[in-house]
Amino acid sequence: MSTNAPPPHSATRTLTVWSVAGLVLLLPTVVLAWIVVLSTERGSRCLAYGEQCSGVPDGLTPGFFVTALVAGVLATAWPRTRWLPARSGAVAVQWAAMLTMGALILSGA
């Protein structure tokens, strides 16, 4: 068996589905997490009075958002039949960044 054989079609399709799903769910994750945070007393006090706000550093959450977005676009636009491990890594980074961002937002609850 040749090592230059193209990856199975199902593997490339699965990676594409996961990367597109991550991109589609990125904004709903942010919105839903903020709704949950703002529905708490601590979140509403932070919004109204600037008190009891989250201790998460300012640039961290947007950094994870941008990381998830860039990794998702990269994984989606990557050539389907080349560098399957790199595409897999990009999808893993995308989902890890998205879930971490959601957890950071929720930590302010």
DARAUR-V383062 format. One record per residue. N is the residue number from 1. PHI is phi in whole degrees, 0 to 359 (* if undefined). NEAR is the number of other ideal C-beta (glycine too) atoms within 8 Angstrom. Layout:
n=N phi=PHI near=NEAR
n=N phi=PHI near=NEAR
//
This chain:
n=1 phi=* near=3
n=2 phi=282 near=4
n=3 phi=280 near=4
n=4 phi=265 near=3
n=5 phi=293 near=6
n=6 phi=294 near=3
n=7 phi=293 near=8
n=8 phi=301 near=5
n=9 phi=300 near=6
n=10 phi=294 near=6
n=11 phi=293 near=9
n=12 phi=292 near=13
n=13 phi=294 near=8
n=14 phi=298 near=8
n=15 phi=297 near=13
n=16 phi=296 near=11
n=17 phi=298 near=8
n=18 phi=294 near=11
n=19 phi=290 near=15
n=20 phi=293 near=10
n=21 phi=299 near=8
n=22 phi=296 near=14
n=23 phi=293 near=12
n=24 phi=293 near=7
n=25 phi=272 near=9
n=26 phi=297 near=13
n=27 phi=294 near=6
n=28 phi=301 near=8
n=29 phi=297 near=11
n=30 phi=296 near=12
n=31 phi=297 near=8
n=32 phi=296 near=8
n=33 phi=296 near=11
n=34 phi=292 near=9
n=35 phi=298 near=8
n=36 phi=297 near=10
n=37 phi=296 near=12
n=38 phi=287 near=9
n=39 phi=277 near=7
n=40 phi=268 near=9
n=41 phi=296 near=5
n=42 phi=297 near=9
n=43 phi=294 near=12
n=44 phi=289 near=10
n=45 phi=293 near=10
n=46 phi=295 near=13
n=47 phi=293 near=6
n=48 phi=280 near=6
n=49 phi=241 near=5
n=50 phi=73 near=5
n=51 phi=254 near=6
n=52 phi=58 near=5
n=53 phi=284 near=7
n=54 phi=297 near=7
n=55 phi=270 near=3
n=56 phi=289 near=9
n=57 phi=305 near=4
n=58 phi=304 near=4
n=59 phi=274 near=6
n=60 phi=290 near=9
n=61 phi=295 near=10
n=62 phi=298 near=7
n=63 phi=296 near=8
n=64 phi=292 near=13
n=65 phi=298 near=12
n=66 phi=296 near=8
n=67 phi=298 near=11
n=68 phi=296 near=16
n=69 phi=295 near=10
n=70 phi=295 near=8
n=71 phi=296 near=13
n=72 phi=293 near=16
n=73 phi=295 near=9
n=74 phi=298 near=9
n=75 phi=293 near=15
n=76 phi=285 near=10
n=77 phi=275 near=5
n=78 phi=300 near=11
n=79 phi=305 near=5
n=80 phi=297 near=6
n=81 phi=262 near=6
n=82 phi=244 near=6
n=83 phi=54 near=7
n=84 phi=303 near=10
n=85 phi=298 near=6
n=86 phi=292 near=8
n=87 phi=296 near=13
n=88 phi=299 near=9
n=89 phi=296 near=8
n=90 phi=296 near=14
n=91 phi=293 near=15
n=92 phi=296 near=8
n=93 phi=296 near=11
n=94 phi=302 near=16
n=95 phi=290 near=11
n=96 phi=296 near=8
n=97 phi=294 near=13
n=98 phi=295 near=14
n=99 phi=290 near=8
n=100 phi=295 near=9
n=101 phi=299 near=14
n=102 phi=299 near=11
n=103 phi=292 near=8
n=104 phi=295 near=13
n=105 phi=297 near=12
n=106 phi=292 near=10
n=107 phi=293 near=8
n=108 phi=278 near=12
n=109 phi=287 near=8
//
